Amino acid sequence: MNSKQTRHFQDQLECELFTVRQALLAELKQSSQNFAGELAKLLEQSSPAKWLDITAEHINPQQYPHVQRLLKLEAALCQIDIGQFGYCCDCEAQLDANAIQTDPTIQRCRKCALRHT
């Protein structure tokens, strides 16, 4: 994958990251549970880089799909930063270009993904 393609995916991931953060805040604010409103306030006062740590301390990420997506987006951006984007996190094989187009947050090739399901 060349640097232009990587930059395209980075822009796409960062845009989605912003959107998902806003959606998570809206979801928490609309919740009838008191802790959710308090968590939304805490997140608004915190650096977005700390959101995953904060949410992990206060909620079960399995109950909030936006948190799960944030985790995947952050991981993909981290892979870009370390030069591993587009490669399987297990076997380091190059990921299928169509699969990356479909979901740039994928972490594993098909073979390794089957072993982890």
N, C-alpha and C positions, 0 to 999 in steps of 0.2 A: 504494500500500500504506500503510495507516495505522500509527500507532505501536504499537497493540496487536498487530497482525499481525506487525510487525517484531520486537517483543519475544518473541512466541511462537517465531518462527524462531531468534532469538538463543538462547533457552533450549534449544531442540532441538539447535542446533549445538554449544553448550557441553557439553551432556550427552554427545553423540556424541564430541566431542573428548576428553573424559575417558576414555570407554570405549575409544576407539581407542589412546590413549596406553598404557593398561593392557594392551591386547592386544599392542601392539608390544613392550612390556617382556617380557611372557610369551613371545612368539615368540623374542626374542633370548636369553632365559635358557635356553630349551629347545634352542637350536641346539647342534649338536656342534662348531661352529667357535669357536675360542678368542676371536677378535676380537668375536664377538657378545656373549659374556658380559661382556667388558670394556666394550663399548659400553653394555650395559644398566646396568652400574655407573655409568658416566659420566653417563648420562641421569638416573639416580636422584639424582645429586648436583647436577644442574643445574636451573636454572629451566625450566619447561616452555616458556616463550617462546623458549628457545634451542635446543629440540630439533631443529627443522628444519635449522638451521645445523650443528649437531653431526652429525646423521645424514648430511648432504650431504658432510661431510668424510671420513666413514668407510665409507659403503656406497653402492651404486648404488640409488637409490630405486626404479628399475624392478623390482628383485628383491624388494622389500618392499611389497606392496599397502597395508599400514598407513601407511607413510610417504607414499605417494601420496594416501591419503585425508586424512592430517593436513594436507598442503599445500592440498587443496581446502577443508577446514574452516577453516583459518586465513585463507585468501583470502576466504571468505564472511563471516567475522566482521570482517575488515578492511573489507569493503564496507559492512557495517552501520555501523561506526565512522565512515566518511567520508560516509555518506548515499547510497551508490550501490547498496545492496542492492535487488535486483529489477529492475535495469537491465542491459542488455547492455554488456559491457566494451568492445566495439568500436564499435557504432553508437549506444549509449545508449538504444535502444528499450526500452520496458517489457517485461519477460519475461512469458511466459504463466503465469498463476496456477496452472494444473494442473501445469505443468512444475516450478515452485518447490515445490509440494506434494510431488511425486514425489521431487525431489532439490534441497533448498535450497542446494546448493553450485554449481548451474549458473552459468556465467559468461556464456554467449552465447545470443542468440535463435536460433531454428532456422536462419534465413537465414545468419547469421554462422557458426554451428557447421558448416554444410555447407561453407562456404568454407575452414574450418580442418581438415577431415578428410582 
